[in-house]
Amino acid sequence: MGKSFLDWPFFDARHRDLAVALEAWCSAHLPVDHGDVDAACRGLVADLGAGGWLQHSGGVLDVRTLCLIRETLARHDGLADFAFAMQGLGMGAVSLFGSAEQREWLERTRAGAAIAGFALTEPGAGSDVAATATTAERVQGGWLLNGEKTWISNGGIADVYVIFARTGEAPGARGLSAFLMPADQAGLQVVERLEVIAPHPLARLRLEGVVLPGGALIGRAGEGFKLAMAVLDVFRSTVGAAALGFARRALDETLARVQARRIQGQPLAELQMVQGHIADMALEIDAAALLIYRAAWTKDQGAARITREAAMAKLFATEAAQRVIDMAVQLHGGEGVRHGSVVERLYREIRALRIYEGASDVQRVVIARSLMPRGGA
Ligand code: COS
């Protein structure tokens, strides 16, 4: 399919130039060895920083650029996409709402000199963010935090976290706040490392009597829920973009496979049934890309909210990529499930994207509510 999508009207010349330059960088630097994921991620953050790519991960967030970078990195190496994405999501609240002092951390994460984490999820609050139980009490000179966070990406290797806690201005969603917390803070412990089917640094964190200065509060007290949702509005489209990168790679691998593999004296690609599957894969990919870049473009044009567009992009792109990759595995036969083959790796890597940053059913809730607002349209 080539790169004809770059000619779509969603992109400017700078996006096309960036895609070409990043493709060359990826060909020279990726994939990396995933044997030790902590070392691999530290190395990737340093390399992406040295290459200048992390400059795009924070500060002014151009969503089309974030998406193009994620889909390109994901096509070459899922861990490189992860390393880039977490610098962005981790510092997203600071990019959008941070004070001048908090933005000093952005300089470090954008240079690849510090690693960021986004600490929202808790053992009892995954899809239901309003159930956040970690507390932050006002004390002399700042805030006292206690609680537990889990499924925290970069947990264990991050230098800084944005953490969400209940400050209690009101019950539920209206009583949360966001804080910037250095990882070497006294009282913060990594209590468990979590192993998953596509390994990356992931951990459960405990906060016991963590004291943060007043200046650690991001935005206003009580607005943490909206702040988290605003960050997710930006980054959900980019999760779709990562899924798109995985799906494009799966199609590329499959095109090579069906043209090389022979059955009954002819290439697999000659079978009409196989051609039908290839057509469906290409269709899923283009439909996903259109939804992703529609959402990204809309935000970059200055839309205040792209909640529905981002939810549609993430939902469709991650589910479609799962279908595309499943078919890629099928068309690879035994090779498709051989440990270490590209499509086997993609099959493991895609799965979590339908769960994190808002599971597929949460995106459905978001879309439906946007069409049927409670209390009338
Ligand atoms: N941007 C700005 N404000 C938003 C918003 C958004 N995208 N979404 C909701 N809000 C506001 C609402 O307008 C509402 O404001 P008011 O109280 O002033 O009316 C407030 O936030 C609460 O919203 P709502 O009532 O919709 O909250 P719910 O508790 O029902 O939760 C869902 C909504 C389920 C959509 C939310 O909890 C969610 O996205 N969950 C998934 C979380 C997630 O992605 N976790 C992964 C973490 S990173 S791996």
Residues whose N, C-alpha, C, O or C-beta is under 5 A from the ligand:
A	BS01	COS	L120 G126 S127 D128 V129 A130 A173 K226 M229 A230 D233 T307 Y356 E357 G358 V362
